[in-house]
Amino acid sequence: MICSMGTRTYSFIILLVITLLGGCAELQYYGHAVSGQLEVLEKRRPIPEVIADPATTSDVKQRLEYIEQAHAFAIKELYLPDSDSFRSYSDVERQYVLWNVFATPELSLQTKQWCYPVLGCLGYRSYFNEAYAQTVAKQLVTEGWDVHIARSPAYSTRGFFADPVYNPMLRYPELDIAAILFHELAHEKIYMQNDSQANESFAVAVQFEGIRRWLDHKNQPGRYARYKISERRDEEFVALLNQYRGELDALYRTNKSDVEKRKEKLRIFAELKTSYESLRQSWEGYAGYDHWFTKPLNNAVLAPVGTYHGDVEAFEQLLHEKNNNLQQFYREAQRLSELSMHERRKALQVLHRRYRDRN
């Protein structure tokens, strides 16, 4: 059931937050965020209603029926929240819902942090309008930041609103849709304050395990084998990017001059391209990551890799240590969320080491 609170009430709540924030510099962004969120909410329709509508295309009906099945599975078998989220459909009439802006210094991999009431600080800022995101990105470039814009077909408000299924999600293969669903519901399950990397990596780990169980439930071993091939490519590509992130991080920590660091930075990115071409040859023609290299590389392009995958191994190790018992895994992840950032990082590093020892 969609939350019955009206959009005017939503608007009042969000505008109250803005008023309490103060500071004219942020008002334009928060006004944009209010407008974008209200658009999403106003366009929601219950999924059964959309399926029953004669005007709904057969493809959309089929995808929404699949999502209803995956959603029920996520609640019953993955123990993800039985909330109002993903019970409605919102056609925002564009290819993506959000454009996420990442920024890093020229000679550092540390992402710029944007801080918000309740949510805390995040290593990116999200925009409902691509042109606005591009304008902000250009301004950050003039200020000397490395910048990257990542497009997103979905996002989570962590249950604050009844998050809908977005029309951009339906352009993806069914299995990818299920993965997005599991990922976003994981954000509602556990949230780690001011720790984008741990949050996203936790959700990715849940997503991977969710897909494994979902395909087992659907009795599709052949499809799971194909998924594993795809997952292995993902892991190899992420490992490649992390290798060069490591080289860049080591470079930036040296006492070399900025001139030397800039020269070495260019060399490392050139080597990354060469290494990718070699890796690609082992994929029998798969070119799904070619788009990464269609524009100049910079530190910010690598930022989502660290954010979304930096701690996945640690959470996979935690799940392994709990004998793949998701409920016990969630309890341990909740304990991690209650630690300070420093203590959490120490605990995750221990899990990383155990993962590498095991593999």
C-alpha positions as CSV (number, residue, x, y, z in Angstrom):
1,M,0.0,0.0,0.0
2,I,1.3,3.5,-0.9
3,C,1.8,5.7,2.1
4,S,-1.3,7.8,2.5
5,M,0.5,11.0,3.5
6,G,-0.3,13.6,0.8
7,T,2.3,15.3,-1.3
8,R,1.5,18.7,0.3
9,T,2.5,17.2,3.7
10,Y,5.7,15.8,2.1
11,S,6.4,19.3,0.7
12,F,5.8,20.9,4.1
13,I,8.2,18.5,5.8
14,I,11.0,19.0,3.2
15,L,10.6,22.7,3.1
16,L,10.8,22.8,6.9
17,V,14.1,21.0,6.7
18,I,15.3,23.6,4.2
19,T,14.3,26.4,6.4
20,L,16.1,24.9,9.4
21,L,19.2,24.5,7.3
22,G,19.7,28.2,6.5
23,G,22.4,29.3,4.1
24,C,21.4,30.7,0.7
25,A,24.0,28.7,-1.2
26,E,22.2,25.4,-0.6
27,L,18.7,26.7,-1.2
28,Q,18.8,26.2,-5.0
29,Y,19.9,22.6,-4.6
30,Y,17.3,21.7,-2.0
31,G,14.6,23.4,-3.9
32,H,15.5,21.3,-6.9
33,A,15.5,18.2,-4.7
34,V,12.1,19.0,-3.3
35,S,10.7,19.5,-6.8
36,G,12.3,16.2,-8.1
37,Q,11.1,14.1,-5.2
38,L,7.6,15.5,-5.4
39,E,7.5,14.7,-9.1
40,V,8.4,11.1,-8.3
41,L,5.7,10.9,-5.6
42,E,3.0,12.5,-7.7
43,K,3.5,10.1,-10.6
44,R,3.2,7.0,-8.5
45,R,0.5,4.5,-9.2
46,P,-0.1,1.1,-7.4
47,I,1.5,-1.6,-9.5
48,P,-1.7,-3.8,-9.6
49,E,-3.5,-0.7,-11.0
50,V,-0.9,-0.2,-13.7
51,I,-1.0,-3.9,-14.7
52,A,-4.8,-3.8,-14.9
53,D,-4.8,-0.7,-17.0
54,P,-5.6,-1.5,-20.7
55,A,-3.3,1.3,-21.8
56,T,-0.3,-0.4,-20.2
57,T,1.9,-2.2,-22.8
58,S,2.3,-6.0,-22.5
59,D,6.1,-5.5,-21.9
60,V,5.6,-3.2,-19.0
61,K,2.9,-5.5,-17.5
62,Q,5.3,-8.5,-17.8
63,R,8.1,-6.6,-16.1
64,L,6.0,-5.3,-13.3
65,E,4.6,-8.8,-12.7
66,Y,8.2,-10.1,-12.5
67,I,9.0,-7.3,-10.0
68,E,6.1,-8.3,-7.8
69,Q,7.4,-11.8,-7.7
70,A,11.0,-10.7,-6.9
71,H,9.7,-8.3,-4.3
72,A,7.7,-11.1,-2.5
73,F,10.8,-13.3,-2.6
74,A,13.0,-10.5,-1.2
75,I,10.7,-10.2,1.8
76,K,10.1,-13.9,2.5
77,E,13.5,-15.4,1.6
78,L,16.0,-12.6,1.9
79,Y,14.4,-11.1,5.0
80,L,14.4,-7.6,3.5
81,P,12.0,-4.9,4.7
82,D,8.2,-5.5,4.1
83,S,7.7,-1.8,3.6
84,D,5.6,0.3,1.2
85,S,8.5,0.7,-1.2
86,F,8.4,-0.9,-4.7
87,R,4.6,-1.4,-4.5
88,S,4.0,1.4,-6.9
89,Y,5.2,2.5,-10.3
90,S,6.5,6.0,-11.3
91,D,7.0,6.9,-15.0
92,V,9.3,9.9,-14.8
93,E,9.4,10.1,-18.6
94,R,13.2,10.1,-18.9
95,Q,16.0,7.5,-19.3
96,Y,17.4,7.9,-15.8
97,V,16.0,9.0,-12.5
98,L,19.2,10.6,-11.1
99,W,22.6,11.9,-12.1
100,N,25.1,11.5,-9.3
101,V,28.1,13.9,-9.3
102,F,31.3,12.6,-7.8
103,A,34.3,14.9,-7.3
104,T,37.9,14.4,-6.1
105,P,40.9,16.6,-5.8
106,E,43.3,16.5,-8.8
107,L,45.9,14.5,-6.8
108,S,43.8,12.5,-4.3
109,L,41.2,9.8,-4.4
110,Q,39.3,11.2,-1.4
111,T,35.8,12.1,-2.6
112,K,34.2,15.5,-1.9
113,Q,31.6,15.1,0.9
114,W,28.2,16.7,0.8
115,C,26.4,16.6,4.1
116,Y,22.6,16.6,4.8
117,P,20.3,16.6,7.8
118,V,19.4,13.1,9.0
119,L,21.4,11.3,6.2
120,G,24.8,12.6,7.3
121,C,27.5,13.0,4.7
122,L,27.7,11.3,1.3
123,G,30.6,11.1,-1.2
124,Y,28.4,12.3,-4.1
125,R,25.4,14.6,-4.8
126,S,22.4,13.5,-6.7
127,Y,20.4,15.5,-9.2
128,F,17.0,14.9,-10.8
129,N,18.0,17.0,-13.8
130,E,20.9,16.1,-16.1
131,A,21.5,19.7,-17.2
132,Y,21.7,20.9,-13.6
133,A,24.2,18.1,-12.8
134,Q,26.3,19.1,-15.8
135,T,26.3,22.7,-14.7
136,V,27.5,21.8,-11.2
137,A,30.1,19.5,-12.7
138,K,31.5,22.2,-14.9
139,Q,31.7,24.6,-11.9
140,L,33.6,22.0,-9.9
141,V,36.0,21.5,-12.8
142,T,36.7,25.2,-12.9
143,E,37.5,25.0,-9.1
144,G,40.1,22.3,-9.9
145,W,38.2,19.1,-9.0
146,D,38.3,15.9,-11.0
147,V,34.6,15.2,-11.7
148,H,32.4,12.3,-12.9
149,I,28.7,12.0,-13.4
150,A,27.1,8.5,-12.9
151,R,23.6,7.9,-14.2
152,S,21.2,6.0,-12.0
153,P,17.9,4.1,-12.9
154,A,16.8,4.0,-9.3
155,Y,17.5,5.3,-5.8
156,S,16.4,4.7,-2.2
157,T,15.1,7.1,0.4
158,R,15.7,4.3,2.9
159,G,11.9,4.0,3.6
160,F,11.4,7.6,4.4
161,F,9.1,7.7,1.4
162,A,7.4,4.8,-0.3
163,D,9.9,4.4,-3.1
164,P,8.4,3.3,-6.4
165,V,9.6,1.2,-9.2
166,Y,10.9,3.7,-11.8
167,N,10.4,3.4,-15.5
168,P,14.2,3.5,-16.3
169,M,14.5,0.2,-14.3
170,L,12.3,-1.6,-16.9
171,R,14.8,-1.0,-19.7
172,Y,17.2,-3.5,-18.1
173,P,17.1,-7.3,-18.4
174,E,14.9,-9.0,-15.8
175,L,17.7,-10.3,-13.7
176,D,19.2,-6.8,-13.5
177,I,15.9,-5.5,-12.4
178,A,15.8,-8.0,-9.5
179,A,19.4,-7.1,-8.6
180,I,18.4,-3.4,-8.4
181,L,15.4,-4.2,-6.3
182,F,17.4,-6.3,-3.8
183,H,20.1,-3.6,-3.7
184,E,17.7,-0.8,-2.9
185,L,15.8,-2.8,-0.3
186,A,19.1,-3.6,1.4
187,H,19.5,0.2,2.0
188,E,16.3,0.2,3.9
189,K,17.5,-2.8,6.0
190,I,20.7,-1.2,7.4
191,Y,22.3,2.2,7.1
192,M,25.8,3.2,8.2
193,Q,26.0,6.9,9.0
194,N,28.5,8.9,7.0
195,D,29.9,5.8,5.2
196,S,28.9,5.6,1.6
197,Q,31.4,2.9,0.8
198,A,30.2,0.5,3.5
199,N,26.5,1.2,2.7
200,E,26.9,0.5,-1.0
201,S,29.2,-2.5,-0.5
202,F,26.7,-4.0,1.9
203,A,23.9,-3.5,-0.6
204,V,26.0,-5.1,-3.4
205,A,26.8,-8.1,-1.2
206,V,23.1,-8.6,-0.5
207,Q,22.3,-8.1,-4.2
208,F,24.8,-10.8,-5.2
209,E,23.5,-13.3,-2.6
210,G,19.9,-12.4,-3.5
211,I,20.4,-13.1,-7.2
212,R,22.0,-16.5,-6.3
213,R,19.0,-17.5,-4.2
214,W,16.5,-16.0,-6.6
215,L,17.8,-18.1,-9.5
216,D,17.9,-21.2,-7.3
217,H,14.3,-20.5,-6.4
218,K,13.4,-20.1,-10.1
219,N,15.2,-23.4,-10.8
220,Q,17.2,-21.8,-13.6
221,P,20.7,-23.4,-13.2
222,G,21.7,-22.6,-16.8
223,R,20.9,-18.9,-16.3
224,Y,22.8,-18.9,-13.0
225,A,25.8,-20.3,-14.8
226,R,25.6,-17.3,-17.3
227,Y,25.1,-14.9,-14.4
228,K,28.3,-16.3,-12.8
229,I,30.2,-15.6,-16.0
230,S,28.9,-12.1,-16.0
231,E,29.7,-11.7,-12.3
232,R,33.2,-13.0,-12.9
233,R,33.7,-10.4,-15.6
234,D,32.4,-7.7,-13.2
235,E,34.9,-8.9,-10.5
236,E,37.8,-9.0,-12.9
237,F,37.0,-5.5,-14.2
238,V,36.6,-4.1,-10.6
239,A,39.8,-5.8,-9.6
240,L,41.6,-4.1,-12.5
241,L,40.2,-0.7,-11.5
242,N,41.1,-1.2,-7.9
243,Q,44.6,-2.2,-8.9
244,Y,45.1,1.1,-10.6
245,R,43.3,3.0,-7.8
246,G,45.9,1.5,-5.5
247,E,48.7,2.7,-7.7
248,L,47.2,6.2,-7.9
249,D,46.7,6.3,-4.1
250,A,50.3,5.2,-3.5
251,L,51.5,7.9,-5.9
252,Y,49.5,10.7,-4.3
253,R,50.9,9.7,-0.9
254,T,54.6,10.1,-2.0
255,N,56.7,13.2,-1.5
256,K,57.0,13.8,-5.3
257,S,56.3,17.3,-6.6
258,D,52.8,18.0,-8.1
259,V,54.4,18.2,-11.5
260,E,55.8,14.7,-11.2
261,K,52.5,13.4,-9.8
262,R,50.5,14.8,-12.7
263,K,52.9,13.1,-15.1
264,E,52.7,9.8,-13.3
265,K,48.9,10.1,-13.1
266,L,48.7,10.3,-16.9
267,R,51.0,7.3,-17.2
268,I,48.9,5.2,-14.8
269,F,45.7,5.9,-16.6
270,A,47.3,5.1,-20.0
271,E,48.4,1.8,-18.5
272,L,44.9,1.1,-17.2
273,K,43.6,1.5,-20.8
274,T,46.2,-0.9,-22.1
275,S,45.5,-3.5,-19.3
276,Y,41.8,-3.3,-20.0
277,E,42.3,-4.1,-23.7
278,S,44.3,-7.2,-22.6
279,L,41.6,-8.2,-20.2
280,R,38.9,-7.7,-22.8
281,Q,40.5,-10.2,-25.1
282,S,39.7,-12.9,-22.6
283,W,36.0,-12.1,-22.6
284,E,35.3,-13.4,-26.1
285,G,34.1,-10.2,-27.6
286,Y,32.2,-8.8,-24.6
287,A,32.4,-5.0,-24.7
288,G,30.2,-4.0,-21.9
289,Y,32.8,-1.8,-20.2
290,D,34.1,0.0,-23.3
291,H,32.0,3.1,-22.4
292,W,34.4,3.6,-19.5
293,F,37.1,4.6,-21.9
294,T,35.2,6.8,-24.3
295,K,36.0,9.9,-22.3
296,P,39.1,11.1,-20.4
297,L,39.8,9.2,-17.2
298,N,40.3,10.9,-13.9
299,N,40.2,10.2,-10.2
300,A,36.5,10.8,-9.9
301,V,35.7,8.2,-12.6
302,L,37.2,5.7,-10.2
303,A,35.3,7.0,-7.2
304,P,32.1,4.9,-7.7
305,V,34.3,1.8,-7.8
306,G,35.6,2.4,-4.4
307,T,32.2,3.5,-3.1
308,Y,30.2,0.5,-4.5
309,H,32.8,-2.3,-4.4
310,G,35.4,-1.2,-1.8
311,D,34.1,-3.4,1.0
312,V,32.1,-6.1,-0.9
313,E,34.7,-8.7,-0.1
314,A,34.5,-7.9,3.6
315,F,30.7,-8.3,3.6
316,E,30.9,-11.5,1.6
317,Q,33.4,-12.8,4.1
318,L,31.0,-11.9,6.9
319,L,28.2,-13.8,5.2
320,H,30.5,-16.8,4.7
321,E,31.4,-16.7,8.4
322,K,27.7,-16.8,9.3
323,N,27.3,-19.9,7.1
324,N,25.2,-17.9,4.6
325,N,22.6,-17.3,7.3
326,L,21.2,-13.9,6.2
327,Q,19.5,-13.1,9.5
328,Q,22.8,-13.6,11.4
329,F,24.6,-11.7,8.7
330,Y,22.2,-8.7,9.1
331,R,22.7,-8.8,12.9
332,E,26.5,-8.5,12.5
333,A,26.1,-5.8,9.8
334,Q,23.8,-3.9,12.2
335,R,26.6,-4.1,14.9
336,L,29.0,-2.7,12.4
337,S,26.6,0.2,11.7
338,E,26.7,1.1,15.4
339,L,30.5,1.4,15.5
340,S,32.3,4.7,14.9
341,M,33.7,5.1,11.4
342,H,37.3,4.3,12.7
343,E,36.2,1.1,14.5
344,R,34.1,0.0,11.5
345,R,37.0,0.5,9.1
346,K,39.2,-1.6,11.4
347,A,36.6,-4.4,11.6
348,L,36.1,-4.4,7.8
349,Q,39.9,-4.5,7.2
350,V,40.0,-7.7,9.3
351,L,37.2,-9.2,7.2
352,H,39.1,-8.2,4.0
353,R,42.2,-10.1,5.2
354,R,40.2,-13.2,6.1
355,Y,38.6,-13.1,2.6
356,R,42.0,-12.9,0.9
357,D,43.4,-15.7,3.1
358,R,40.4,-17.9,2.2
359,N,40.6,-17.1,-1.5
